[in-house]
């Protein structure tokens, strides 16, 4: 996708002031939130699924969280996991600025691979992953377990600025992203697609 077309796609739905501010806080913290195109896809997914229970791996500064919440019904609850306390503090600021009720978010501080096994099987409509790339393959198995039939799992950054298709890149992050893409494609429980939004969004629905 050439630059003008990418700019058109990513800017199709302009971000509001709250998300723009949250994105700036994320930049200050050194965490890179999902782009506007991928965020719009998350909001679309939660709206289409009428998702009442969502898990987010990697709270960041709350940008992805706001997109997820934006498509969820008023009674929906977002469970967001992050090991960095300053990230979750920034997310709380974003939620307050957006007028999100405290009861709609459950922020859990800790390593996702320690937290996810404690969550209930088949109880979630969507799982969104935007955290340590080397752990993506492990997040996949936990995420599928958490989903109800028809639920969706989504991984951000799966194109990794094109490195996934360049065989010369064999670093742990790139290798893990290739592995999770292959595993999702070969998993008969899932119906996947890669959306070329931002740095790539891998989305898969759990079959009955």
C-alpha positions, 0 to 999 in steps of 0.5 A, a space after each residue: 500500500 503506497 503512502 497516500 493510500 495508507 494515509 487515507 485509510 489510517 485517517 478515514 476516522 479522525 481520532 478525538 481529543 481524548 484518544 489523541 491525548 492518550 496517544 501522546 502520553 503513550 509516546 512519552 512513556 515509550 509505548 506504541 499504541 495501536 494506530 487509528 486504522 487498527 483502533 477503528 477495526 477494534 471498535 468495529 469488532 466489539 460493536 459487531 460482536 456486541 462484546 460485553 466481556 473483553 480481555 486486553 493484553 497490554 494496557 499501554 496508555 489506554 488508546 486500544 482500550 478506548 477503541 475497544 470500549 467505544 464499541 462495547 455496550 454500556 454494560 460491557 466490562 474491559 479487563 486489561 492486563 499490564 505489567 507496568 504501573 505507569 501505563 495503567 495510571 496513564 490509562 486511568 487518566 484517559 478513561 476519566 477524560 473519556 467519561 468511562 465509568 469505573 465499573 466498566 474497566 478492570 485493570 490487572 497489574 502483572 505478567 499476562 502469562 500469570 494472569 490469563 490462566 486465572 480467567 474463566 474459560 469461554 467467558 469472553 467475546 474478544 481478546 486483544 493482544 498488544 504486548 511482548 511479541 515474543 510471548 504472542 504464541 503463548 497468548 494465542 493458546 490462552 486467548 482461544 481458551 478464554 473465547 466463547 464460540 464466535 468470539 474473536 482474538 486479535 494480535 497487533 503488529 503482525 507485519 512488524 514493519 515488513 520484517 516478517 516476510 524478510 527471511 534475513 530477520 531471525 530475531 526473537 520478536 520477528 520469529 514469534 510473530 511468524 510463529 503465531 501467524 502460522 499457528 493461527 492459520 493452521 488452527 482448525 478452531 479458528 477462521 483467520 484474516 490479516 488486516 493490513 491496517 497500521 502494522 498489521 492486525 491478525 484477527 481470528 474468529 473461534 468456530 463452534 
